[in-house]
Amino acid sequence: MSIPVDQQAMAEATSEDVVTRPGLGPFLHPRAVAVIGASADPSKVGGSVLANLKAAGFPGRLLAINTSRSIVQGLPAVPSILDAREPIDLAVVAVPAPAVLPVLKQCVTAGVPAAVVISAGFREAGEAGRALENELRAWLRDAPLRLIGPNCLGWIRPGRRLNLTFAPGMPATGPLGFFSHSGALTTAILDWSRDHHLGFSLLASLGNQADVDESAVLAALATDPDTHVILGYLEGVADGRAFFTALRDAAAHKPCVLMKAGRSAEGARAVSSHTGALAGSDRAFDAAVRQAGALRVSTLEELFDVARVLVAGRTPTGRRVIVVTNGGGLGIVATDAARDAGLDVAPLPAADQARLTAVLPAHAATANPVDLIGDATPSRYAAALHGLGGSSASLLVMLAPQAATDAAGVARAVLGATRDWPSPVLGVFAGGARVRPGITALEDGGVPCYSFPERAVRALACTVTLAERRRASEVRAMPGPRLDASRLATAASGLRTGQTFGLLDGAPLLTASGIEVVPARLARSASEAADVARGLGVPVALKIVSPDITHKSDVGGVVLGLATPHAVAEAADAMLARIGRTMPRARLDGFMVQAMAGADGVELLLGVVRDAQFGPLVVVGFGGIFVEVLGDTAMRLAPVDEVEARTMLAELRMAPALGAFRGRPAVNADALARTISRFSELVVQLPELRELEINPLLATSAGARALDLRGRIASSEEET
C-alpha cells in the first residue's frame, strides 16, 4: 500500500496557490468598464447595469457594447469589445447564455483581464445549460481571464462608486465586506441595510462560480484596506481545503462571520436544486469554521445582528457583562438570556456598587443588573455609566418607555458616557414609536440597538465567542507531518486493498504512530484462547473476531474479567453457541484475548470521517457502548495539534467527567491530547484509510490506550 507522506503538505500548498493567485485587482479597482449587451432600456439587465454605473458616479471610463446602436443611454457604443479604442479592465457580460463564451474569447483577444457574467441559462437551467457551463469551465482553465459568475447579480464597491449589478440603488459605504451565493438574498440585504445604518466595502454575488469562488473573495477581502469585517452567505463550498485555508488566513486579520444554508437534509436538497453545488457535510463545515477562528451563525438575522456589534470596533476581553436598565423585568430577561448564552452576569465589585449608591436613588439596585428605576432620566443614566467607567466588561444598556421617557436624551447620555468604554456597548430600547428617536441616535453614534434583550444578548455572546476563537487561533498552527514514514510504511504493508480490519491487524499502525495499545492476541479456538490467557496473565477480556460483527456487545460477543484460563475456555464455547444462534451466517475468525485495562478510566471514541469536500476529519467523543445514545462528539479537520485537541475535549458536554470524580483521579490530559494529535496525523498520512475508529480509547490518569479498533482500506474503485 503506497503512503504519500507529503500529501497533506502538497494539498495545502495547492489550496494556497489557488486562493492567493493574483487576478482580482480589476474587480476591486477598475479604471475602465465595458458593458457587453448594454441596452437603452433600463428595465433590461444590460440597460440596468449601465444605468447603475452611471447613477453611482463611476469615475472611470464607461463603454457600451451594442451591436445596433452607436449611442446607448448617452454614452458612445461600439458593436464589439474588439472595437474598443482604449484598454478595458473589466467587462460586464449580459448576453444570452450561448453567446457568453464567444464574447469572452473576444475579451481575451482585446486584452480584457476580468469579467462579470450576469447572464443566466447555465447549469441551473438543465442539461443544455450544464453543457454550456462545462464548456465555459474547461476554457477558463487556460484562459488569461478571471471571471465572476455566470448567473450572478454582480459586484458592488460603494467606496469606488462601482455598481456592476442590475439591483436598484446603491448601498452606503462602510466597513462590511459581504459575499453571497444567492443573488436574490443580496438584493434583500441591499434593501434592508438602508434602514439599519450599515455600510459596505463590497457586496459580491458569486453565482455559479465557474472561476472566482468564495475562497478567492475571502483572500481578497483579507487584504482589502476598506474591509474591516467579513460576512458571507454560502450554500456549499467549491473546495473544502482551499476554503479552510482562505478562511483561516482571513480570520487572522479580520472578524469573519458566515451563514451556511442546507443544515437539514431537506435544506441540503434545496441547495443542490438551486445552485447545482455539491454540498459537503454540515458538521464538516462547522468544524472548518470553528478551527479557522471564524463564526457560523444560524440565521440571517443573527448574521447582521453580530455584524452591527463588530463594526463598532470594540472587542470583548472576556465573558463579563454589565446590565443597566430602567425596568426590573427587562433586567431579569436579559440576565437569564445572558446566563443561558454562557455570559457572566456576576455582581459588581463593592467599590463599583459604592459609586453607584452615591449617585442613584435609595431604591435603585446596584448589584448587576443595575436598575435605575422607571423614572430614570438621561442624567441618571449618565451618572450610572460614568460610575461604572473603567470596567472591562461588555455593557448592555436598556430602556423601557415610561410616561416622561426621553429616549433620544438617554441615547445621547449613553453615547457620551461610553465613548471610551473598551468592550462592546449594546442598546436595547424596547417599544415602538416612542423609543425610535433613541434607537436612531444610538445607531447614528455607532452603538447597535435592538428591540428585545434576547437578540442583543445573542449578538453579544456570538461576538465574545468569535473573539475567543480568534485569540486561540493566534497561538495555533496546523501541524506538519511528524510521524516516522518508514515505520508507517512497514506497519501498513500487511493490509490489503479493500480490507476491513480490527485491532489485531491494525495495532501496528497505532504503535507506529506512538499510540499505546492494550496487549491482545488472536485465538482460533476455545482451548487456544485459554492458552493465550495463560501467556498474557489473567484476568482477561474475550471478544469475538468477525468481519460481519461491528457491535460485539450487541450479540454477546464480549466477556470481561475472566479470572482463569478455564473460565476463558468456557466463555469462548458459550460465545460461539450464542452467536451461532443469533447470527448463523456470520464469518467467525476466532477470539481476541486481551489483558484487562483497569476500571478507573473513561471510555472515549477516536475516529476519522472522510468528507467529500473537506477531506479527513478527526472525531473525538465519549465512547464505549453508548456512542449513538450520547452523541457527544467534537470534530476538526485533520491534522490537529495538541492545543486544538484539548479544545475539542473541552467542547464535549461530558467534559467534566474527564476531571477528578468521586475518588477517581483526573485523566492525563496531556497524554490524551497527544494521542488525538498523533491519530489525526496518521489518517492524513495514510489516505488509503477510508475508516478508522478506536472505540473504546481508555483514558486514565496514566495515559490513553486503545482497547479496540475498526478500520477499512479503500477499495480499488475508491482509490480511483
C-alpha positions in Angstrom: 0.0 0.0 0.0 1.6 3.3 -1.1 2.0 6.0 1.5 2.2 9.6 0.1 3.7 11.1 3.3 3.7 14.7 2.0 0.2 14.6 0.6 -1.3 16.9 3.2 1.5 19.4 2.7 1.1 19.2 -1.0 -2.7 19.6 -0.7 -2.3 22.7 1.5 0.2 24.2 -0.9 -2.1 23.6 -3.8 -5.0 25.2 -2.0 -2.9 28.1 -1.0 -1.8 28.7 -4.6 -5.5 28.6 -5.7 -6.6 31.0 -3.0 -3.9 33.6 -3.3 -3.1 33.7 -7.0 -3.4 37.2 -8.4 -6.1 38.5 -10.6 -8.9 40.1 -8.6 -7.4 43.6 -8.8 -9.5 44.5 -11.9 -12.7 43.7 -10.0 -11.6 45.8 -7.0 -10.1 48.8 -8.7 -11.1 49.0 -12.4 -10.3 52.2 -14.4 -12.4 51.3 -17.4 -15.5 49.2 -17.6 -17.4 47.9 -20.6 -21.0 46.6 -20.5 -21.4 43.9 -23.2 -25.1 43.7 -24.0 -25.7 47.3 -22.9 -29.3 48.4 -23.6 -31.0 51.7 -24.0 -33.9 50.2 -21.9 -33.0 50.4 -18.2 -35.6 47.7 -17.5 -33.4 45.2 -19.3 -30.4 43.6 -17.5 -27.8 45.2 -19.7 -29.6 48.5 -19.5 -29.9 48.4 -15.8 -26.2 47.6 -15.2 -25.2 50.6 -17.4 -27.8 52.8 -15.6 -26.4 51.8 -12.2 -22.9 52.5 -13.2 -23.9 56.0 -14.4 -26.0 56.7 -11.3 -23.3 55.6 -8.9 -20.9 58.2 -10.5 -18.2 55.7 -11.5 -15.2 57.9 -12.1 -13.5 55.8 -14.7 -14.3 55.3 -18.4 -17.5 53.5 -19.4 -18.0 51.8 -22.8 -21.3 50.4 -24.0 -21.2 47.4 -26.3 -24.3 47.2 -28.5 -24.5 45.6 -32.0 -27.1 48.0 -33.4 -26.7 51.4 -31.7 -23.9 54.0 -31.7 -25.2 55.8 -28.6 -26.7 54.0 -25.5 -28.0 56.0 -22.6 -26.0 59.0 -23.7 -22.7 57.0 -24.0 -20.9 56.1 -27.1 -21.3 52.5 -28.1 -19.4 50.1 -30.3 -20.6 46.8 -31.8 -17.8 44.6 -30.2 -15.3 44.7 -27.5 -12.7 44.3 -30.3 -13.7 47.8 -31.4 -12.6 49.4 -28.0 -10.0 52.1 -28.7 -8.6 52.1 -25.2 -7.8 49.4 -22.7 -10.7 47.9 -20.7 -10.0 46.5 -17.2 -13.4 44.8 -16.6 -16.2 43.7 -18.8 -19.8 43.1 -17.6 -21.5 40.5 -19.8 -25.3 40.5 -20.1 -25.9 38.5 -23.3 -27.8 35.2 -23.9 -26.0 32.1 -22.4 -25.0 30.6 -25.8 -23.2 33.9 -26.7 -21.2 34.2 -23.5 -18.2 32.1 -24.4 -17.7 33.7 -27.8 -17.9 37.1 -26.2 -15.3 36.1 -23.5 -13.0 34.9 -26.2 -13.2 38.3 -27.8 -12.4 39.9 -24.4 -9.2 37.8 -24.2 -8.3 38.9 -27.7 -8.9 42.5 -26.7 -6.7 42.1 -23.6 -9.5 42.4 -21.0 -8.3 40.7 -17.8 -11.6 40.2 -15.9 -15.3 39.8 -16.5 -18.6 39.6 -14.5 -21.0 37.3 -16.3 -24.6 38.2 -15.2 -26.2 36.0 -17.9 -28.3 33.1 -16.6 -29.1 29.9 -18.5 -26.2 27.7 -17.3 -26.2 24.6 -15.0 -29.2 26.0 -13.1 -31.2 25.7 -16.3 -31.0 22.0 -17.1 -28.8 19.7 -19.2 -28.3 22.1 -22.1 -27.2 24.9 -19.7 -24.9 22.4 -17.8 -23.2 21.6 -21.1 -22.6 25.3 -21.8 -21.1 25.8 -18.3 -18.9 22.7 -18.6 -17.5 24.2 -21.8 -17.0 27.5 -20.2 -15.2 26.0 -17.2 -12.9 23.9 -19.5 -12.0 27.0 -21.4 -11.3 29.1 -18.3 -8.7 26.7 -17.0 -6.2 28.0 -19.5 -7.6 31.5 -20.3 -5.8 34.6 -19.1 -9.1 36.0 -17.7 -10.7 35.9 -14.2 -14.5 35.6 -14.1 -17.3 36.1 -11.6 -20.5 34.2 -12.4 -22.2 33.2 -14.5 -25.8 33.6 -13.2 -24.9 36.2 -10.6 -26.3 39.5 -9.5 -23.0 41.2 -9.8 -20.4 43.2 -7.8 -20.7 46.4 -5.9 -17.9 48.6 -4.4 -19.6 51.6 -2.8 -16.4 53.3 -1.9 -15.3 53.2 -5.5 -18.7 54.2 -6.8 -18.8 50.9 -8.7 -22.2 49.2 -9.1 -22.0 46.2 -11.6 -25.4 44.9 -10.8 -29.0 45.2 -12.0 -30.2 45.8 -8.4 -31.8 49.1 -7.7 -30.0 51.7 -5.6 -26.5 51.9 -4.1 -25.7 50.9 -0.5 -23.8 53.2 1.9 -20.0 53.0 2.1 -18.9 51.2 5.2 -16.6 48.5 6.6 -18.6 45.3 5.8 -17.4 43.0 3.1 -20.3 40.7 2.1 -20.3 37.9 -0.4 -23.2 35.6 -1.2 -24.1 32.5 -3.2 -27.6 33.9 -3.7 -28.3 37.0 -5.8 -31.9 37.3 -4.6 -30.7 37.4 -1.0 -28.1 40.0 -1.8 -30.8 42.3 -3.2 -32.8 41.8 0.0 -29.7 42.7 2.1 -29.2 45.8 0.0 -32.7 47.0 0.8 -32.6 46.1 4.4 -29.2 47.8 5.1 -30.6 51.2 4.2 -32.8 51.1 7.3 -30.2 49.8 9.6 -27.2 52.2 9.2 -25.0 49.5 7.7 -22.4 50.4 5.0 -20.4 48.1 2.8 -16.9 47.9 1.3 -18.1 45.2 -1.1 -21.2 43.2 -2.0 -20.5 40.3 -4.2 -22.9 37.8 -5.7 -20.9 34.9 -6.9 -23.4 32.9 -8.9 -22.3 29.6 -10.3 -18.6 30.2 -9.5 -17.1 29.0 -12.8 -13.9 30.7 -11.7 -13.8 33.1 -8.8 -15.3 31.4 -5.7 -15.8 32.1 -2.0 -12.2 31.3 -1.2 -10.8 33.8 -3.7 -13.1 36.5 -2.4 -12.1 35.7 1.2 -8.5 36.1 0.2 -9.2 39.4 -1.5 -11.2 40.8 1.5 -8.5 39.7 3.9 -6.1 42.3 2.5 -8.6 44.9 1.4 -8.0 48.1 3.4 -11.6 49.2 3.0 -13.0 46.0 4.7 -12.9 45.6 8.5 -15.5 42.8 8.9 -16.2 39.9 6.5 -19.7 38.4 6.2 -20.7 35.6 3.9 -23.8 33.6 2.9 -23.0 30.2 1.5 -24.8 27.2 0.1 -21.7 24.9 0.0 -18.1 25.3 -0.8 -16.3 24.7 -4.1 -13.1 23.2 -2.4 -13.2 22.5 1.3 -9.5 22.6 2.0 -9.0 25.8 -0.1 -11.9 27.4 1.7 -10.5 26.4 5.1 -7.1 27.9 4.2 -8.6 31.1 2.9 -10.9 31.5 5.9 -8.1 30.8 8.4 -5.9 33.4 6.8 -8.8 36.0 6.6 -9.8 35.4 10.2 -6.3 36.1 11.4 -6.7 39.6 10.1 -10.4 40.4 10.4 -13.6 39.1 12.1 -15.3 36.6 9.8 -19.0 35.6 10.3 -20.7 33.1 8.0 -24.1 31.7 7.5 -24.5 28.5 5.5 -27.8 27.2 4.3 -28.5 23.5 3.9 -28.1 22.5 7.6 -31.0 20.0 7.3 -31.3 17.1 4.9 -34.2 18.9 3.2 -32.2 22.2 3.1 -29.3 20.4 1.5 -31.5 19.0 -1.2 -32.9 22.5 -1.9 -29.3 23.8 -2.2 -28.5 21.2 -4.8 -31.5 22.1 -6.9 -30.9 25.8 -6.5 -27.2 26.0 -7.3 -26.2 22.6 -8.5 -23.4 22.7 -5.9 -22.2 19.6 -4.2 -22.9 20.3 -0.5 -20.3 18.8 1.9 -21.1 17.6 5.4 -22.7 20.3 7.5 -20.7 19.2 10.5 -17.5 19.4 8.5 -18.3 23.0 7.6 -18.9 23.7 11.3 -15.5 22.2 12.2 -13.7 24.2 9.5 -15.2 27.5 10.6 -14.5 26.9 14.2 -11.0 25.7 13.6 -10.2 28.7 11.3 -11.1 31.1 14.1 -14.4 32.3 12.5 -18.0 32.1 13.5 -21.0 30.4 12.0 -24.5 31.7 12.8 -27.8 30.1 12.2 -30.0 32.9 10.7 -29.6 35.9 8.5 -30.9 38.0 11.4 -28.0 36.8 13.6 -25.5 37.4 10.8 -26.3 41.1 10.7 -27.0 41.4 14.4 -23.5 40.3 15.1 -22.2 42.5 12.3 -23.7 45.5 13.9 -21.6 44.8 17.1 -18.4 44.1 15.1 -18.5 47.3 13.0 -18.4 49.3 16.2 -14.8 48.1 16.5 -14.9 47.1 20.2 -13.5 43.7 21.1 -14.7 41.9 24.2 -11.9 40.8 26.6 -14.0 38.2 28.4 -17.5 36.9 29.2 -18.4 39.5 31.8 -21.4 41.7 31.0 -23.0 44.6 33.0 -26.7 45.2 32.5 -28.1 48.7 33.1 -31.9 49.1 32.9 -34.8 51.3 33.9 -37.0 48.2 34.2 -36.6 45.2 36.5 -38.4 42.9 34.1 -36.1 43.8 31.3 -33.1 43.2 33.5 -34.3 39.7 34.6 -35.0 38.7 31.0 -31.5 39.9 29.9 -29.8 38.2 32.8 -31.5 34.8 32.1 -30.6 35.1 28.4 -27.0 36.0 29.2 -26.5 33.1 31.5 -28.1 30.7 29.0 -25.6 32.0 26.4 -22.6 31.4 28.7 -22.1 35.1 29.7 -21.1 36.1 33.2 -23.6 38.5 34.9 -21.7 38.5 38.3 -22.5 41.1 41.0 -20.4 44.2 40.7 -17.4 44.8 42.9 -18.1 46.6 46.2 -16.3 49.7 45.0 -18.4 50.0 41.9 -21.6 49.5 43.9 -20.5 52.2 46.3 -20.0 54.7 43.5 -23.5 53.8 42.1 -25.1 54.2 45.5 -23.7 57.7 45.8 -25.4 58.9 42.6 -28.6 56.8 42.4 -31.9 56.9 44.3 -32.0 54.8 47.5 -34.3 52.2 46.0 -32.2 51.6 42.9 -30.4 48.2 42.5 -26.6 48.4 42.3 -25.5 44.8 42.1 -26.0 43.6 38.4 -28.3 44.2 36.7 -28.2 47.9 37.7 -31.8 49.0 37.9 -32.1 52.8 37.6 -35.9 52.6 38.3 -38.6 53.6 35.8 -38.4 57.3 36.1 -34.7 57.3 35.1 -33.6 60.5 33.3 -30.8 60.9 30.8 -28.7 62.4 33.6 -29.3 59.4 35.8 -28.2 57.1 33.0 -25.1 59.3 32.5 -24.2 59.3 36.2 -24.5 55.5 36.5 -22.5 54.8 33.4 -19.7 57.3 34.5 -19.8 55.5 37.9 -19.1 52.2 36.1 -16.3 53.7 33.9 -13.1 51.7 33.7 -14.8 48.3 33.7 -13.5 45.9 31.1 -16.9 44.1 30.9 -19.3 44.4 28.0 -22.2 46.7 28.6 -25.9 46.2 27.8 -27.9 49.4 28.3 -31.7 49.0 28.2 -34.7 51.4 28.2 -38.4 50.7 28.5 -40.6 53.8 27.7 -42.3 55.4 30.7 -44.6 58.5 30.9 -41.8 61.0 30.7 -39.1 59.0 29.0 -36.7 61.0 26.8 -35.4 58.2 24.6 -33.2 60.5 22.4 -31.8 62.1 25.5 -31.0 58.8 27.1 -29.2 57.7 23.9 -27.1 60.9 23.9 -26.2 60.2 27.5 -25.2 56.7 26.7 -23.0 57.8 23.8 -21.3 60.4 25.9 -20.7 58.3 28.9 -19.4 55.2 27.0 -17.2 57.0 24.4 -14.1 55.4 25.9 -15.7 52.1 27.0 -13.2 49.4 25.9 -15.6 46.5 25.3 -18.8 46.3 23.3 -21.7 48.5 24.2 -25.2 47.4 23.1 -28.5 49.1 23.5 -31.9 47.6 24.0 -34.7 50.2 23.6 -37.8 48.1 23.9 -41.0 49.5 22.4 -42.1 51.2 19.2 -42.5 54.8 18.1 -41.7 56.4 21.5 -38.2 54.9 21.6 -37.5 55.2 17.8 -35.7 58.5 18.2 -33.4 57.0 20.8 -32.6 53.9 18.6 -31.8 56.2 15.7 -29.5 58.4 17.8 -27.7 55.3 19.2 -27.1 53.7 15.8 -26.0 57.0 14.3 -23.5 57.2 17.1 -22.1 53.7 16.4 -23.9 51.8 19.2 -26.0 48.9 17.9 -29.5 48.9 19.3 -32.1 46.1 19.5 -35.8 45.8 20.2 -35.5 43.0 22.7 -32.9 41.7 25.2 -32.6 38.2 23.8 -31.4 39.4 20.3 -28.9 41.7 21.9 -27.6 39.0 24.2 -27.2 36.5 21.3 -25.3 39.1 19.3 -23.0 39.8 22.2 -22.5 36.2 23.0 -21.6 35.4 19.4 -19.1 38.3 19.4 -17.5 37.0 22.6 -17.2 33.5 21.1 -15.6 34.9 17.9 -13.1 36.9 19.9 -12.1 33.8 21.9 -11.6 31.8 18.8 -9.5 34.4 17.1 -7.3 34.7 20.2 -6.9 31.0 20.3 -6.0 30.8 16.6 -3.2 33.3 17.2 -1.2 30.7 19.1 -2.1 27.7 16.9 -0.9 26.4 13.5 -1.8 23.4 11.5 0.9 20.8 12.3 3.0 19.3 9.6 3.7 15.5 9.5 5.7 14.4 12.5 5.3 10.6 12.3 8.0 8.3 11.0 7.1 7.5 7.4 9.2 4.3 7.2 7.6 2.9 10.4 4.1 3.7 9.0 5.0 2.0 5.7 6.1 -1.1 7.5 3.0 -1.2 9.7 0.7 -0.7 6.7 2.5 -3.3 4.4 0.3 -6.2 5.7 -3.0 -4.5 4.9 -4.8 -5.3 1.6 -6.8 -3.0 -0.7 -10.5 -3.1 0.4 -9.7 -4.9 3.7 -11.7 -4.4 6.8 -9.6 -4.9 9.9 -9.7 -4.9 13.6 -7.2 -4.3 16.5 -5.1 -7.4 15.8 -4.2 -6.3 12.3 -4.4 -2.6 12.9 -2.4 -2.4 16.2 0.9 -2.0 14.3 -0.4 1.3 12.7 -1.3 2.7 16.2 2.1 1.6 17.7 4.0 3.2 14.7 2.1 6.4 15.5 3.0 6.4 19.1 -0.4 5.4 20.3 -0.5 2.9 23.2 -2.5 -0.4 22.7 -3.7 -2.7 25.4 -2.0 -6.1 24.6 -4.1 -8.6 22.7 -3.7 -11.9 20.9 -5.7 -14.0 18.4 -7.0 -17.4 19.3 -8.6 -19.7 16.8 -10.4 -21.9 19.3 -11.6 -22.1 22.9 -8.6 -24.1 24.0 -6.2 -21.8 22.3 -7.9 -18.8 24.0 -7.2 -20.4 27.3 -3.5 -20.8 26.4 -3.3 -17.2 25.3 -4.8 -16.1 28.6 -2.1 -18.0 30.5 0.6 -16.2 28.4 -1.0 -12.7 28.9 -1.8 -13.2 32.5 -5.4 -13.2 33.9 -7.8 -11.5 34.3 -8.5 -11.0 30.5 -11.3 -9.9 28.2 -12.6 -12.2 25.5 -14.0 -10.7 22.2 -15.3 -12.3 19.1 -13.4 -11.6 15.9 -15.6 -11.4 12.8 -15.7 -9.1 9.7 -19.5 -9.3 9.9 -20.0 -8.1 13.5 -19.4 -4.4 14.2 -21.0 -4.1 17.6 -19.7 -7.1 19.5 -21.6 -6.3 22.7 -25.0 -6.4 21.0 -24.6 -10.1 20.2 -22.9 -11.2 23.4 -19.5 -11.1 21.7 -17.7 -9.5 24.7 -17.0 -11.0 28.1 -14.8 -9.1 30.6 -12.9 -10.0 33.7 -12.3 -13.7 33.1 -10.1 -14.8 36.0 -8.8 -18.2 35.0 -7.9 -20.0 31.7 -10.7 -22.5 32.4 -13.2 -19.6 32.6 -11.8 -18.3 29.3 -12.4 -21.6 27.5 -15.9 -21.9 28.9 -16.8 -18.3 27.9 -15.5 -19.0 24.4 -17.6 -22.1 23.9 -20.7 -20.2 25.2 -20.0 -17.3 23.0 -19.7 -19.5 19.9 -23.1 -21.1 20.7 -24.8 -17.8 21.4 -23.6 -16.2 18.2 -24.3 -19.3 16.2 -28.0 -19.0 17.3 -28.3 -15.2 16.7 -26.1 -14.8 13.6 -25.7 -18.2 12.0 -24.2 -16.7 8.8 -21.6 -14.5 10.4 -18.0 -15.4 9.5 -16.0 -16.1 12.6 -12.2 -15.8 12.6 -11.7 -16.7 16.3 -11.3 -14.7 19.5 -9.3 -11.7 20.7 -7.9 -12.3 24.1 -6.9 -9.1 25.7 -5.4 -8.0 29.0 -7.8 -6.2 31.3 -7.1 -2.5 31.2 -8.4 -1.5 34.6 -11.6 0.2 35.8 -10.5 3.7 36.7 -10.7 5.2 33.2 -13.1 7.0 30.8 -14.1 5.3 27.6 -13.8 7.6 24.6 -14.2 7.2 20.8 -11.5 8.5 18.5 -12.2 8.2 14.8 -11.9 9.7 11.3 -14.6 10.8 8.8 -13.5 11.5 5.2 -15.7 14.3 3.9 -16.2 14.7 0.2 -15.4 18.5 0.5 -13.1 18.8 3.4 -11.1 15.5 3.4 -10.2 13.8 6.6 -11.8 15.0 9.9 -10.9 13.7 13.3 -13.8 13.0 15.7 -13.4 12.5 19.5 -16.2 11.9 22.0 -17.5 9.7 24.8 -17.5 6.1 23.5 -18.0 2.5 24.6 -21.4 1.0 24.0 -23.2 4.4 24.4 -21.8 6.2 21.4 -25.0 6.5 19.5 -27.1 7.3 22.6 -24.8 10.1 23.9 -23.9 11.6 20.5 -21.3 13.7 22.4 -18.5 14.4 19.9 -16.3 17.2 18.6 -14.9 17.3 15.1 -11.9 19.1 13.4 -10.2 19.0 10.1 -7.1 16.7 10.4 -4.4 17.2 11.4 -4.8 18.9 14.7 -2.2 19.9 17.2 -2.4 19.2 20.9 -3.8 22.6 21.8 -6.7 22.1 19.3 -7.2 18.5 20.7 -7.6 20.0 24.2 -10.2 22.5 22.8 -12.1 19.6 21.3 -12.2 17.8 24.6 -13.4 20.9 26.4 -16.4 21.2 24.0 -17.8 17.8 25.0 -20.9 18.0 27.2 -19.4 15.4 29.4 -16.0 17.1 29.6 -16.3 17.4 33.4 -16.1 13.6 33.6 -12.5 13.8 32.4 -11.6 15.5 35.7 -11.3 14.0 39.2 -14.7 12.5 40.0 -15.8 10.6 43.1 -12.4 9.4 44.1 -11.3 8.6 40.6 -8.2 10.7 39.5 -8.4 13.0 36.5 -7.4 11.6 33.2 -3.9 12.5 31.9 -5.0 15.4 29.6 -1.5 15.8 28.1 -1.3 12.2 27.1 -4.9 12.2 25.7 -4.3 15.3 23.6 -1.1 13.8 22.3 -2.9 10.7 21.3 -5.6 12.6 19.4 -3.0 14.7 17.6 -1.0 11.6 16.5 -4.1 9.8 15.4 -5.1 12.8 13.3 -1.6 12.8 11.6 -1.9 9.1 11.0 -5.1 9.4 9.0 -3.7 12.3 7.0 -0.5 10.4 6.1 -2.4 7.3 5.1 -5.2 8.5 2.8 -6.0 4.8 1.9 -7.5 4.5 5.4 -11.2 5.2 4.5 -12.4 4.4 8.0 -10.5 4.2 11.3 -12.0 4.2 14.8 -10.6 3.5 18.2 -13.6 2.6 20.4 -13.0 2.4 23.2 -10.0 4.6 23.8 -9.4 4.2 27.6 -8.2 7.5 29.1 -6.8 7.2 32.6 -4.5 9.1 35.0 -1.6 7.2 33.4 -2.4 7.9 29.8 -4.6 6.8 26.9 -4.7 3.3 25.4 -6.6 1.7 22.6 -8.9 -1.2 23.6 -10.4 -1.9 20.3 -10.1 -0.7 16.7 -12.0 -1.0 13.4 -10.7 0.2 10.1 -11.0 -0.2 6.4 -8.6 0.2 3.5 -10.0 1.9 0.4 -11.1 -0.4 -2.4 -9.5 0.0 -5.8 -12.7 1.8 -7.0 -12.5 4.3 -4.2 -8.8 4.9 -4.9 -9.6 5.6 -8.5 
